[in-house]
């Protein structure tokens, strides 16, 4: 994937009219600064909340890539000499000027003969599906589909019609555990604290961190979580939590619940305070980015806590193939972090029910909202097995035409 980021695009950035962004997560927004730096001059159209979150995520992404490149060059473990960031913090800040936020359910001009409508999809704050109407054709992009009856986010909104549909398939081959997430979270915490260990939770700064804080606050409110200290070690997650509370009405929480969730943890902003957590032997809960352990402060915590069998590493959602999170999920006995191999002796627990992605049944439920089958459905955004399984589900259960496009394949819409 890193190499793909460096490959030339099949179309020149200067020839792209607009970018339509479904939500702020970096696997969707993260290439925008490079695109703008390389010549894209059109608008980046997103919801208002997505823009506010990108103001946090994109500059931080550039900063971290610069820091990682410096560290790799200093330690000499990069495969490339010299190691270079995909883009810089300055590139990311410059790209923010290209954003043109729009509201939900408002037809928005994209280009000559094309307009778009953004509809709420749950998943994270600001996430949307996009209905693109171009010259009489209606093309719908699902974006990432959220869960029904999620603790913090609203249900994904149905889309009535599409000539062509592009749908995600992250969990197209599985069903989520129906265990109550607070009970599962409580069990891992109590088991770990009982043996004198700490719970380390890799978390997306946007979305997952706020959900975790909410569940932890509910456990403490109900007397099910003792006085164990909780640390949110991600300045971005702290700021994202503030944005989350600024958008009451776009999620399920009341203002009081937002205040309670945001007050459950001690915020760690300073790097030295972050390092001190690793030296403190007392049991604790640390929530830190990134969610798949691809970077961020969580790496330093994993180096410190993974070798101790008293501790637990709690994976609270999807782990893409090739990431450290996926390696932990699959039972890796060691992790390579900053050029070192770190033994993993801590307990690894996975709470898939905390995922912000719809499972197979929920994906099919959302598809059931279409009044008529699309001419063609393109199944994307999933591991190969998940995408192919979901394609088969669509054809066998719904009777729709569906296929998994190849990477780089061009499709002509008749």
N, C-alpha and C positions, 0 to 999 in steps of 0.2 A: 504493500500500500504506500509506503514511503516513496518508493521509486515512481509509482503512478503520479504522485503529486508533482514530480519533476518533469513528466512527459509533456510535450506540447499538446494543447487542446486541439480537437478536430476542427475547430472554427476559431478564427482570430478573435481575441477579446474585443477588438475595435468593431467587429461586425455583430456583436450581440446587442440587441435592442434593450433588453431588461433582464433582471434577475428577480424571480419570485421566490421568496424564502418562506418555507412552511413554519419553521421555529428556530430557536436560537442555539440548540445543541451544536457543538463544533463539527460533528460528522455531517451537518447540513450547511452551517454557516462558515466553517473554518477556512474555506479557500477564497472567500470574497476579497480579503486584503491583497492576495497575490493577483487576483483577477483585475482589480482596480489598478494596482501598480503596473500591470502589464498592458494597460491601455483601455480597459472597459470604461465607458463614459456614460452609460445609461443609468436608470434608477434601480435601486435595490428595494423592491416593494415587500413590505412585511406588515404585521400588525404592530400597534404601538408598543405593547408589552415586549414583543420580540425585539424591537429596536432598543428598548431600554436595557434588556438583558445583553444584547450584542455590544452595547457600550461598555459593559463589563468584560464579557468573554473574549472579544477579539483583541483588544490591546493586551490583555493578560496572556493570551495565546502567543502573540508575537514576543512579548517579554520572556516567556518561558522558553520559547524556541531559541532566542538569543542566549539565554542563560545556559541551556543545554548544550548549545554549540560551543560556548566558551569552556564549559566543563569538559566536554569531549576532547577539545583541542588540548586542554591543560593536562588531562589524564592519558591522552593518546589512545582511546579505545574506539574512535570512530572509524568506519570503513572508508570514509571519504576524507581527503586531506586538501584543504582544511574543511572541517565541518561547518556548514552554513545553515542558517535558519531559512525556512521556506519564505518567511517574511518577517519584518521587524515590528516592534511596538509602534514605531512611527508610521509604517505602512498601514497598520491596522487603524490607527487614529485617523489617518487621512481618508481611509475607505468609509468611515462613518458618515462623511459628508454626502455620500451617494445614496443614503437611505431615504426613502420616501414612505413613511408609515401611513397606513390606512386603517379604517375601522372594520370590524366584523360585519359581514352581510351588506357591505356597500360596494356596488359595481365601481371598479377602478380602472381607468384607462391604462393600458400597458403599452400599446403601439398602435399604428394605423390599422383599424379593423379588428383590434383585439382588446378585450376587457377581462377583468378577473374579479372573482368574488371569494373572499376568505371566510370560512366557516369554522367555528370552534370545534376542536378535536380532543379536548382533555389533554392527556399526556403531560405537558408542562404548561406553565403560564404563557399565554400568547400563541400556543400551537394551533395550527389551522390546516384544513384541507384547502385546496385551491381549485376553483372551477374556472378554467380558461376558455373563453368564448372567442374564437377566431374565424372570421369569414363564414359564419354559419355552422361551424363545428364546435362541439362542446367536449373539452378534454378535462378530466378531473384527476388531480393528483391527491392521493390520500394524505401525504405526509405521514408522520408517525401517529398511529391511532391509539388513543388512550383507552383505559379500562372503564368498564361500566361499574357504577357504584364504588368508585375509588374514594379513599378517605379524604383527599384534599382537592382533587380536580373534578370538574363537571364531566358528564357523559359526552362522548363524541356525538356530534350532530349529524343526522342523516343527510345525504345528498340525493335528491329525487331522480336525477337523470344524468346520463353521460353517453356520448357517442363512443368515447374511448376512455378507459380507466387505467391509471397507473397506481397500483396498490402495494403497500409494504407487506413484508412477510417475516418479520423478525422472529415471531413465535408461531409461524405457520405450521409447524410440525409438533406442537405440544400444547398441553393444557396446564394452566397454573395450579399449584397446590391451593386448595381451598381453606387451608388452616388459617385461623384468625391471625393476622400479622402481629398484633400486640402480644398474643400468647406465645407465638414463636420467638419474638424478640425477647420477651421476658425470660423464656427458658434458657436461651443462649447466655444472656447476661447473668442470670442467677447461677448457672452452672460454672461460668468462668470466674465470677467474683468469689464463689464458694471455694475455689481451689487457689485463691490468691492471685489470679491473673487479671489482665486487662482485655477489653474488647476493642479491636481496631476495625473501623468500618470505612473502607474506600467508598466514596460517594461522589456522584455528580454534584457540583456546586449549585446547579440550577435544577430544581424539581425534586430530586431524591433527598437532598439535604433537608429541605423544608418538610417533606413527608416524614422523614426520620425524626426530626425535632417534634413534630406534631404527635407521633406515636409515643415518643418518650415522655412528652408532657402529659399525655393521657394516662400512661402507666403510673406516673408519679402522682397525678391528681387522684387516682383511684387507690393509692396506697400499695401498688404492686411493684414499685421500684424504690429501693432503699436510698440512702444518702450518698451513693457512689457519685463522684464528680463526673460531669459530662463536659467535654471540650469540643467546640467547633473550630477546627484548625484550618480555616480557609477564609482569608479575607474576602474572596469573591462570594463565597456562600453567605457570609455575613451581609454583604451588600445586596445579594440576590434575595435574601430573606426580607430585607427592607422593601425592595421592589414588589415582592409578593404581597406584602401587607398594604402597599399603596394601591393594589388592584383588587380590593374586596369587591365582589360581584362577578369576577371572572373565574372564581374558584369557590369551593364549598365553605371555607372557614369564615367565621365572623371576625370582627375586629378584636374582640376579647380573646378568641382562640388563637389569633395571630400573635397577639402580645404574649400569651402564655407559652406558645411554642417557641417564640424567639427568645424568651427569658429563661428557658430550661437549661441552656448551656452557657459556659464561660467562653467568650470569644477570644481567640488567639490571633492577634494581628502581627506581633513582632516575631522576627525570625529567632531571636534568642529565647523567647518564651516557648517557641515551638521545640527548640532543642532541649529545653529543660524538661519537657514532658517525657522525653526518652530517658532521662536520668532519674526520674521520680519512680521509686519502686512500688508505690501504692496502687491498688486496683483503680481503674478508671475506664471511662468510655471515651474514645477519640473518634470523631467523625472528620475525615479529611479528604480532599480531592487528590487525584481524580478517581472517578468511579470504576474504571477498569485498570487502575494502577499503572497507567501509561506515563505518568509524570506527576509533578506537584509534590506537596509535602508528605503525602501518604507514603512515598518511597522511603523517606528517612524513618518513618514509623515502622514500616515493614522490615527494614534492616535491623531495627532495634528489638522488635517484638516477635517476629516470625520464628526465631530460633528457640523460644521458650515454650515448652509444652503446656504451661499453665495458662497461656494466653489464647485468645480466639480471634480469628480473622473472619469477619462477617461480610459476605458478598450479598449485596442487597439489590440485585437486578441483573440485567443482561450483561454478559461478558463476551465480547467479540473474539473470534478466533485469532490467535497470534498475540493476544495481549497477556500481560502478567495475570490479570484477573481470570482469564480463561485457563491459564496454567494452574493457578491455585484451585479452581473449580475441578479440574481434571486430575488433581492429586499430585501435583509436582512436588518433588522432595527438595527442590532448591529453586531459587529465582535469581536471575541475573539482574543486578541493580547497580548502576553506575560502574559497570565493568567488573563487579565482584559477584561471586556466586554465594548467595545467602541461603543457609539451610532452613527448611520449613518444618518445624516441629510443632507449631501451634495448631490447635484445632481449626479447621476450616468449615464454616457453616454457610449454607446458601439459602436465602429466603426469597425464592422466586415470586412469592405472592406480593412482594413489595414493588415488583416491576411496574413501570409506567406504560409498558407496551401491552396491547391487547393480545390475548392468546388466540389459538385457532378458532375456538367457539365464538369469541368476541369479534374477531375479524369477520367471520361469516355472518354474525348478527348485523354488523355495520353494512355489509354488502346486501343484506336482506332489505335495506331501506330503499334501494333503487326500485323504481316503478317498472322499469323495463331493463332487460339485459343490455349492457354495452355491446357495440359491434365487436370489440376486442378488449380483453383485459390483460395488462402487462404486469406480471408479478415480479417485484424488485425488492431491494433493501432487506436481504436475508442471506444467511448461509445457504450454500447450494442445496443441501438436503431440505431445509425449511421451505425454501422457495418452491422446489419441485413438489414437495408434499402438498403445499397449499394450492399450487396449480391444479393438482389432481382433485383436491377437495372442491375447487370451484367448478371444474368440468363435471365431476360425478354427482355432486349434491345440488348444484344450481343449474347445471346444463348450459353454462356459459362457455364461450370461446375464450381460452386463456392460454398464455404462454409465458415462459421465462426468457426474456431477451438476453442475448450475449453481450458481454461488455464491449462497447464500441460499435455495436450494431446500429445501422440506420434503418428507420422504419418509415415508409411512406403511408400517410393516412389518406385513404381514398375519399 
